[in-house]
Amino acid sequence: MSDAQKQVWVLIVGRFISQIGTGFTLFYASIFFVNQVGLSATAVGIGLGSASVSGVFGRILSGSMCDSPDWGRKRTLLLSAVLSALGSFVLASTQDFTTLILGNLLNGMGIGLYWPASETVVADLTPPDKRRETYALNRLADSLGLEVGIVFGGAWVEVTGTYRLLFVIDGMSYVLFLVVLAAAIRETGHLWAKVGNPLKNWATALRDRTLLVYVAANVVFTTYIAQTHTALPVYLSNFVAVDRDGAGLSPAAISGLFAWHVAMSVLLQLPIARWMHRFSHARALVLSAAIWALSFVGVWVTGNTGFPIAWAVIALGVMAVATVSYTPSASTLVAELAPDTLRGVYLSINALCWAVGYAIGPPLGGLALDRDKAFADGFWLVLAASVGLLVVILQQLDRRLKLAPKSPSR
C-alpha cells in the first residue's frame, strides 16, 4: 500500500470515529434542550438552525484556506476539528439560549470548514480513475459511523436517561479525530503556485460555466436529499393511513424504515460506485436522477395504497440507491473540473450546494405538507416530474464536459 493510500485510509477511519460522535447527538439534541434544559421548541429550532448560518461561512473560508500556502488542507482540517470539539463541549454545558447559540455556531463553523478540506485531501491523494470509489468509501465510513453512534446513543439514553454525556462523547470523538489528523496526515496541497487575493480564486471559479451548470443540477439533487430527511418523515406520519381510523405510521415504524434506508446505503455504496464507473460522471448523474424519480413515485404509491408499509420499504430502498449513486460521482466530477491551485475553492462551491439545497428543501416540503392530503400526495409527483428539468441540465453538462479540453491533472 502506497503512502498516499495509507493517508486516505487514515482519513476514512478518522471520519468514521468523528461520525460516531455525531450519531450520538443527531436525534437527541432537540429532545435534550427542550425537555431537560427547559428551552422552548422555537428557541431550540433557532439555535440548531444557527449552525447552518456559520456552516455557510465555514465552507466559503475553507476553500480559500485550503488553497492558501499560509494555511493548506491539513491546518484547515485541524481547525475544523478544534472548533467542532469546542462546540460539542459548549453544548454539553448548555444551560441557556446564549450557550446553545454559541455551541451551534462553533459546530457549524467546524463542519463547514471540514467538508471542502476533507474532499480536497481525497482528491489530492487519489488518482482520477480511483476517485469515485474512494469518495464512496468516505461516504460509507460516514454512514457506518452515524449508524453506530445512533444505536449506542439510543441505548445510552434508554439505560441512563442522561443526555449531557452524549455531547461530551461527541466532543471527545473530535479530539480523537484531531490527534489522528495531526499524527498521520501530511499536507497535500504543496504543488500550487503562491496566489494573491483569495477573492480572485472565487471569481475565477465562478466564471467556469461548466461548473455553474453542475451547480444548478447539484442544488436540485441536494433539495431532493433534503426531502428525505425533512418532508418524508412528516408525510409518513400524517398522510399515510395504516388502519381504518386513518392513523399514520408510528414513530417506531418510521424509525425502522429509516434504519432500513441507512442500512441499504451502507450495503450498496461500494457495489453501486463500482458499477457506475462504466458511465461518465454526467451520465451517472442522469441515471441517479431517474432513480430519484422512481423513489418519489414510490412515496406517492405509499400514500395511496392498501399496503403502505411494503411500499414505504420499497420507496426508501430506492431512495438509498438514488443517494449512493449520486454522491461519489458529484464529488469526483468537481475534483476533476478544478485546476490544482483552485481545488479547495471548487469543492467549497460543491459543499455550498448542500447548504442551498437544505435551505430550499425543508420550507418547500413544509409548504406542501401544511395543505390537505391531495396536495401532499401531489408534491411527490411534482418532484418526480421535476427530474425532467434536471435531466435537461445534466445533458447540457454532458455536452460541455465532452467539449472541454483535458488537462494532465484531470
N, C-alpha and C positions, 0 to 999 in steps of 0.2 A: 504494500500500500504506500503510495507516494505521500510526501509531507502535506501537499495540498488536500488530498483525500482525508488524511488524519484530522486536519483542521476543520474540514466540513463536518466530519463525524462528531468532533468536539462541540461544534456549534449546534448540531442536531440534538445531542444529549443535553446540552445546556438549555435549549428551547423546551425539551421535554420536562426538565426539572422545574423551570420557571412556570410552565403552563399547569403543572400540578398545583402550585400555589394559587394560580388564578382560578382554577377549578374549585378550590376550597371556598372561595368567596363569591363566585359568579352568581349563584342563585340565592344566596343567603344574605347579601348585603342589605337589600331593602327591608327584609324582614327584621334584621337586627336593628337598623337605625329607627324604624318605626315602632317596633314592639318593645325593644329593650332600652334604647337610648331615649325614646319618647318624642322624637321629632314627627312633624306632620308628614303625610304622604307627599304633599306638594313640595315641602322643603326638601325631602329626600330626593324627589324627582329632579328638582333644580340642582341639587348637589351632585347627583350622579351624572346629570347632563353636562355639568361644567367640565368634566373630563374630556368630552368631545371638543369643546372650545380650545382647551390647551393642547389637545391632540393635534388639531389642525396646525397650530403654530409649531408644534414639535416636528411634524412632518416637513414643514417648509424649512425649518432650521437644519434638519437632519441632512437634507440634500446638499445644502451649501457646506455644512461641516464635513460631510463625507468626502467631498471633492476638494476640500481645502488642505494644502500641505501643512498648515498650522494645527489642524485637528486630525483629519483622517477618519477611516472607518472604525478602527479599534477604540479610539478615545470616545467617539460618539456612542458606541455600544456600551462602554464602561459608564459614561454619564447617564445613559438611559437606565441602566441597572441601579445606579445610585439613587436617582430620582424616584424610580418605581419602589425601591425598598423604603425610602423615606416616606413616600405616600402611604404605603401599607401600614407602617408603624404609627403614622399620624391617625389613620383611620382606626387602628386598634385602640387608640386612646381617646377617640371622639366622645365628647360629652355635649356638644352644642353644634349649631349650624355653621359657625365660623370654622371649626376644625374639620367639619365634614367637607366644606368647600376647599379648604387648603389641601387636605389629603387627596381629594379627587383631582385637583389641578396638578399636583405633583405626579400622580399616577398617569394622568392623561398626557402630560408632557413627556414622561418616561416612555410610554408606549408609542407616542408619536415619533420620538427620536429613534426608537428601536427598529420599527419595520423597514424603513428605507435602508438603514445601515446594515441590517441583517441580510436583506435580499441583495444588497450590493456586494457584500463579502462572498455570498454564494456564487454570484456571477463572476467575481474576480477569480475564485478558486476552481471553477468548473469549466471544462471545455464546452464549447457551444453545443456539441451533439449530445452532451450528458446533462445539460441544464434542466430540461423538462423533468427528467426522472429525479434529479437532485431536489428541485423545488417540491416535487411530490413527496419525497422523503421528509422534507421540513414540515410540510402540512400534516403528514402522518404523525410526526412527533408532537405537533400542536394538538391534534385530535386525541391521541393517546394520553397525553399529559392532562388535558381537560377532563377526559373520561375518568382517569384515576383520581384526580382531585375532587370531582363531583361526587364520586362514590364514597371516598373516605371522608369528605367534608360532611356529607349527609349522615354517614354512620356516626361521626363525632357529635353532631348536633343531636341526633336521636338518643345517644347514650348519655351525654353530659348536659345538653341544653345550653352550652356555653358557646357564644359566638366570637367573643373578642380574640380568643386564641387563634381562630381561623385567619385573622388578619396578621397576627404575629408570624404564623407559619408561612403565609404569603410573602411577608417581608423577608423571612429567612431564606425562602427559595430564591429570591432575587439576590440576596447576599451570596448564596452559594453559586448562582449564575455568574455574579461579578468575579468571584475567585477563579472559576473555571475560565472565564474570558481573559482575565489578567495573566493567568499562568500559561494558557495553551494556545491562544490566538495571537498571531503576528499581524502587524499592519500589512494590508494587501493593496492599498492604493498608492504604490510607490512609483508607478510609471507615468503619472501625469506631469504635464509641464506646469510650472507655477503660474497661477492665474491671479488677476487683479480683483475687480469688483464682482462680488458674487451675483449681483443683480444682472450682470451681463450674461452669466451662465443660464439664469432663468429665462432671460429674453431670447437667448439662442434656442433653448429647448422649446419655448412656446411658439417659435417660428417654424418648427418642424411640423408640416401639415400632416404627414403620415402619423405622427404621434397624436395630433389633435383629433384625427379621425378615430384612432384607437380609443382616446379618452371618451369620446361620445359613446362608443359602444360599451366601454367598461363601466361608465356610470349607469347604464341600463342594467348590465349584469349585476352590479352591486345593489341596485334598487331591488332586483329580484331576490337576492340573498337576504336583504333586509326583511322582505315579506315573510320569509321562512321563520325568522326569529321574533317577529312582532305581530303581524296580522294573522298568521296561520293559527297560533295557539288560541287566540280570541275567537276566530271563526269556528274552530273545532269545539270550543266550549259553549258558544252561544247560538250557533246556527246549524249544527249537525245533530239532528234528533236521533237518539238511540232507543227510545221507547215511545209508547203511545201518549205519554204526558208531554212529549216534546223536549225532554231534558237533554242537554248536550253531553259531550264526553266528560267524564270525571277527570279531576286533576291527576289521579293515579294513571288513568288510561292515556292522557296526553303526555305525562312524563314517560310512560313506557314507549309510546310512539317516537318520542324524540330520542330516547335511548337507542331505539332501533335505527333511527336516522344516523346518529353518530357512529354506531357500530358498523353500519353499511359503508359510511365514509372511510372508516379505518380499514376495513377489509378490501375495499375496491380501489383505494387511492393509487397504489403502485401498479396493479394489473391494468387499470384504465390508462394511466400515464404511459405505460409501455406500449399498449395497443394504439394509443393516439399518436405515437411517434411516427407512424406511417403517413400522417397528414401534415400539411403546412400549418403554421400557427393559426392563420385566419380561417382555414377550413376546419380545423379542430374546434375553433370557437363557434363556427356555424353549426356544427354538429351538437355542441353543447347547448346552443340556443334552441335547437329543435327539441332536445330532451327537456329543457325548461318548459317549452310549450306543452309537451305531453304531461309534465307534472302538474301544471296549472289546470289542464283539463281533468286530470285525476282528482284534484281537490274539488272541482265543481261536481264531478260524479259522486264524490264522498258525501256532499251535502244534499244530493238529490237521488239517493238510492236506498233500498231497504237493507243494504249490507255495509253500513258506514265504516265499521272497524276494518273490515277486509280491504276496502278501497283506500282508507287512510294509510294502511300499511303499504299498499302499492304506491300511492302518491308520494309518501315520504321516502320510500326506497328510490323512486325515480328522481326525486329532488337530490338525494345523496349522489346519484350518478351525475346529475347535471352540475353539481357543485365541484366534484372532484375532477370532472372533465374540463372545467373552466380554469381553475386556479393555476396549475402548472404552466399551461400554455400562455396565459396572460402575463405572468411574471417573466417567463423566458422571452417572449416577444419584445417586451420593453428593454430587457437587458441587451438584446441583440440590436435594437434600434439605436441604443445610446452609444455615442463616442466614449472611449475610455475616460476622458477627462470630465465627462458630464454624466457618468453613470449614476452617481448619487442623486443628482437633480432629476433625472428621468424616472428613477424608481421612487422618488418622493412624489412626483406627479401621479405615478401609478397608485401610491398609497392614498393620495388625496382623493382619488376617485371613490375609494371606500367611504371616506368622510362625507362626500357629496351624496353618494347613494344612500347612506344611513341618515342623512338629513332629509332626503326626499321620501324615502320608502315608508317610514313609520307614519308621518302625517297623511300620506296618500292612502295607506291601508286603513288608518283610523277614520278618515273621511268616509270611506266605503262602508266600514263596519258600524258606523253610527246611524246608518239608514236601515231600511227593512231587509228581510231575508232575500227578496228578489234582487235587490241592489247588491247585497253582499255576495250572492251567488254569481251575479253577472261580473263582478270585479275580477274573478279568476279567469273568466272567458276573455275579458278585455286584456288582461295580462298576456294570455296565450296569443291573442291577435297581435299584440304589440311586438311579438317576436318577428313578424313580417318586416317591420321597420328596422329592427336590429339586424336582420339578415341583409337588408339593403346596405346598411352602413358597413357591415363586415365584408360584403362583396367589393365595396369601394376600397376598403382597407387591403383586401387581397390584391386588387389591381395595382395599388400604389406600391405594395411590397414587391411585386413581380418586376416593376419598373425601376425600383430603387437600386443604385449601384451597391455592390457588395464590397465592404472594406475588409481588410485582413483580420480585424478584431472581431468581426461578426461571423 
